[in-house]
Amino acid sequence: MQVYPDRFRQTLKEGLKGCYLVFGDEPQQKFEILQALRATAKQQGFDERTVLVADGEFSWSRLIDATQSMSLFAARQLIELELPTGKPGTEGAGILTDLAGNLSSDTLLIIHGGRIGKDVQRTKWFKALDAIGVFTICYPLEGAQLHKWIQQRLQSESFQFTPACVKLIADFSEGNLMAAAQEIEKLTLAYPDKQLDEEKLASALVDQSRFNVFQLVDIMLQGDRTRCVKILQRLESEGIEPNIIIWALVREWQTLWKLNHLQNSGQTITWPKLGIWKNRQGYYQQAMQRLSKQDLTLIGEQLTEADQLFKQTSVVRPYIKLCHLCLLFTGVPLAHMAFAESADTL
């Protein structure tokens, strides 16, 4: 049974299942879910805890032994198995499948790891464990989801706040949910009266937002110019190599060029063949509505020029050119405008 992270605590109130599968690449949500599981398990008598990591040197017999042994001092045990790759291999898959049908009611199994795809979720071992337990996946929160998480967290701390306060916290911690949690915890100490406004937040918050190139691309395809520039500023401050971004922009241009050709020729777009899964199709559709073939031709020329420029010369402020290129993708008519390489800011 799949449960979203924001509903996980409610599921625990309904009673513990035999197995929990917790995966994803968002550390704050995973940490809170695992902590909630451990606390609930302890309350219900799972006093013995065994931690296993299925790395390259792991012997699956250790998991079998752990499920079959009982301590003299504890009647119930919690077993945590970390799958760093999300894939147990052939031997591990067989053992986990068998374990799903033979798990004792006095044993609680938690399996956790990084982000997994549908291929893992369709495996026999995963389905077998999911059938007797709960599965949750923790993805980074953005936009409305991030705002909702912050709002709920502030409400849980009994704060009085405005929508502008939520937006301000989101702006300062986007891409770094752990930082958002820490900032809210800090606010509980700084403002015990629980009254928040924009002025208080502006003086208390520290900008801890984090982004990566993939987030930049998605925001660019959506046409969000303000966030696009913000992400570029953050990537520059973190020292991300400009050529990595150029490579990503060229790849997205090639995809949009293919989509434009298919659309203009009346052909059916088969998204999976282009490597575009359902959760990102809307981004490309927005970009296709915004950019004509002529726009894409001009962007292609600009990308070629920038790629050669970065490889052949030392550009003082390459991120200014990168900003210029990203804004072209968002629909800003800058194709024939020279960029100010010597400017101090984006």
Secondary structure, DSSP 4 states (H G I P E B T S, - for coil): -B--GGGHHHHHHT---SEEEEEES-HHHHHHHHHHHHHHHHHTTEEEEEEEE-STT--THHHHHHHH---SS-SEEEEEEEETTS--HHHHHHHHHHHHTT--TTEEEEEEES---HHHHTSHHHHHHHHHEEEEEEPPP-HHHHHHHHHHHHHHTT-B--HHHHHHHHHHHTT-HHHHHHHHHHHHHH-TT-B--HHHHHHH--------HHHHHHHHHHT-HHHHHHHHHHHHHTT--HHHHHHHHHHHHHHHHHHHHHHHTTPPP-GGGGT--HHHHHHHHHHHHH--HHHHHHHHHHHHHHHHHHHHS--S-HHHHHHHHHHHHTT---TTSPP-TT-S--
